Each structure stands twice: as C-alpha cells, then as structure tokens.
C-alpha cells in the first residue's frame, strides 16, 4: 500500500503503518493537549497505540490461521480505521474461510478477558467512557477489545462477520450464491446504520458508507474469484491483441494505439517472447516529451510479467493485484506470447459466468 512505512517483519510478514495513522495519532495528542494538558495527551496517545497493538494482534490471528492452511501473508498495514492483512489468496474451503475469519475476533476476546481479570472487572459504564482518560487504562483497553470483537462480527463485508457468514452460507449453498447473499446482507445493514445515523450520530453514517462501499467491492472481488475457479489463464485470456516489436519506435506505438481499443501492448523480441509492456498511459505520457523516433524499449515497463497457459486463472488475478501490473502475458512452452490476461478480460469472464454458470469457455492454449 502506498504511503506506508515498514516497521519490521515477523515470520515473513511485513508490518507497515500508513502515514495517515501517524497524522491521526498527532491529531489525537494535539486535541487532548488543548483540552486537558500534556498528561491527558500522553494518556490518549498511549491508549490509541495500545488499541492498535491489539488490532495488530487481531490481524496476526488471521495471518497465523491462514498460514496453517498454506496461505502466506505478505504484509499487515495499520490504518486509522483498523488493520488490513494482505493474504496471498482467499481460503478455498468454507471451513478454512470460517476459521481464518473467526481467528481475529477470538484474539480480541482473549485479550479482553485477560485484561478484564487484571482490572478486577469492568464497571457498568466502561463501554460508554472509552475516551475518558480518568477511567483505568486497563479497563478501557479491556472494554475496547470486547467492542472490537463484537463490531468485527457484524455479518457484513469487510468485517470478519461477513466472511464468517459467507463461509456458513457457502457450506450449504455454494460459493456464488453465498457471495450474493452475504453482499446483499452487508449492504442492507449499511442502510440500517445510515438510517440510524440520521438521528444525530455522524459516526454511524460514516460506518454505513464504509460498509456499503466495502461490501460492494468485496462482493465483486469474491464473485470474480468464484467465476474464475477451475479456469486456466488460457481460458480467461484475450486472444485478439497487437504486439509491438523490440525495434519499434514511438510512432509505431501510437499507430498501434490508434488501430484498436487495446490499452496494453507486449513488447516482444524476434521470437515473440515478451521483454516488457507498453500501456496506453505510457504512450500518451511520452508524447509531450519525446519525438517519433524514440524507441519503444526506452518507454516500456520491464520486465514483462508472464504466466503459463495452464496456470489457474485465480492465480493470474492474484498476480495482477500483487504486482500492480496492467496485464500479464500468457506464454506457451517456448516462452512466446499467446494471449493477455487483463482486468477487463477477467471482468468479461465473470459477467459470462454470472449469466450462465455452467457455460464452458472454449479458448485453449
């Protein structure tokens, strides 16, 4: 994630903190300083840091459970709204998805229980005074962990409860129908929160917008993975595409851009093997600064990201997201380009499979 600073690595997973989190901490400290002085500012900052340490442990609950099923996690990023664990792929079996999702809230419940014992119990008003520096820090932290566990179990994407609900539905109805129902429930809950927020609680309005957008995005992402399951890169690739020769210049690249609606062009050598990728954006950005004779090689993104024709289409999607590349070059046994995997192509596959789930794509390597 951009604008993130790496704090360290734990068990192969990078722990990052987004710059907005540092700004958020500074704002919390400054606000408390203005209202009640330096002691309150220090108390507030320490409380927020401890909360996000608990959030980090929550995310590592997901990470460690996912690792048990052979799913690595490249990084965990702390944001002002919580933590994000970047799993390399989603669990394929409902029971695995359930266990990975429930592991995070379980960590918060354990932390809350331990802190509850240390604090000697919670007052009846502890949950209502989480921002009061005069309440015991341990008691507030215990109450916060209980709140985090309950909040994350709301059955709506992107909360863990949404994944728990999806896993339970998938075990009985299948992945595609589970995704549709879980996303619909999440968006419905967003409307409920939004309606309640109209009666003087702006935080509920913020949560409603966040849940609605995230539920829609998670629904699309989950549906895309579901549609691609069982397909190969060859079945999901674009087969009608143009390529740019290694000895081509910017003029040739512009001509290629104008001759089709294609946005990603593999730059290939004489054997048809990809050495880089030139996108519509690259070509247009080069025009104000370079003349027609500028070589395409000097403008391309290198090296080209490739995938084998028989590789799973889901793996190709993960590569697109992981590498943040515009396209993957599908190559044959000799390494020559035979197709392109793009987000547009994968979205078309998802649309076809959503309309006719039993439809078998006939494109082969």
GIJOKA-V312313 format. One line per field, one symbol per residue. ss: DSSP state (H for helix, E for strand, C for the rest). phi: phi as a letter, one per 20 degrees, with the letter a starting at -180 (. if undefined). burial: b if it has 24 or more other C-alpha atoms within 12 Angstrom, else e. Layout:
ss=???
phi=???
burial=???
//
This chain:
ss=CCCEEEEEEECCEEEEEEHHHHHHHHHHHHHHHHHHCHHHHHHHHHHHHHHHHHHHHHHHHHHHHHHHCCCCEEEEEEECCEEEEEECCCCCCHHHHHHHHHHHHHHHHHHHHHHHHHHCCCCCCCHHHCCCCCCCHHHHHHHHHHHHHHHHCCCCCCCHHHHHHHHHHHHHHCHHHHHHHHHHHHHHHHHHHHHHHCCCCHHHHHHHHHHHHHHHHHHHHHHHHHHHCCCEHHHHCECCCCEEECCCEHHHHHHHHHCCCCCEEEEECCCCEEEEEEEHHHHHHHHCCCCCCCECCCCCECCCCEEECCCEHHHHHHHHHHHCCCEEEEECCCCEEEEEEEHHHHHHHHHHHHHCCCCCCCCCC
phi=.fmddeerccmndfdccfgfffffffffffffffecnfffffffffffffgffffffgffffffffffdmdfcfbcdecgepdceeffbegedgffffffffffgffffffgfffgfffmodffdffecfeefeegffffffffffffffffegfbfefgfffffffffffddnffffffffffffffffffffffffencffffffffffffffffffffffffffefnedfffdeeddbdcdffefdfffffffffebefdccfecefenefdaccdgffffffgfdcefegffgfdfecffecbffefffffffffgffeldfadeedefenefcacdcfffffffffffffcgefdfdfcf
burial=beeeeeeeeeeebbbbbbeebeebbeebbeebeeeeeeebbebbbbbbbebbbbbbbbbbbbbbbbbeeebbbbbbbbbbebbbbbbbbbbbebbbbbbbbbbbbbbbbbbbbebbeeeeebeeebeeebbebebbbbbbbbbbbbbbbebbbbbbbbbbbbbbbbbbbbeeeebbbbbbbbbbbbbbbbbebbeeeeeeeeeeeebbbbbbbbbbebbbbbbbbbbbbebbbbbbbbbebbbbbbebbbebbbebbeeeebbbbbbbeeebbbbbbbbbebbeebeeeeeeeebbbebbbeebbbbbbbbbbbbbbbbbbeeebbbbbbbbeeebbbbbbbbbbbbebbeebbeeeeeeeeeeb
//
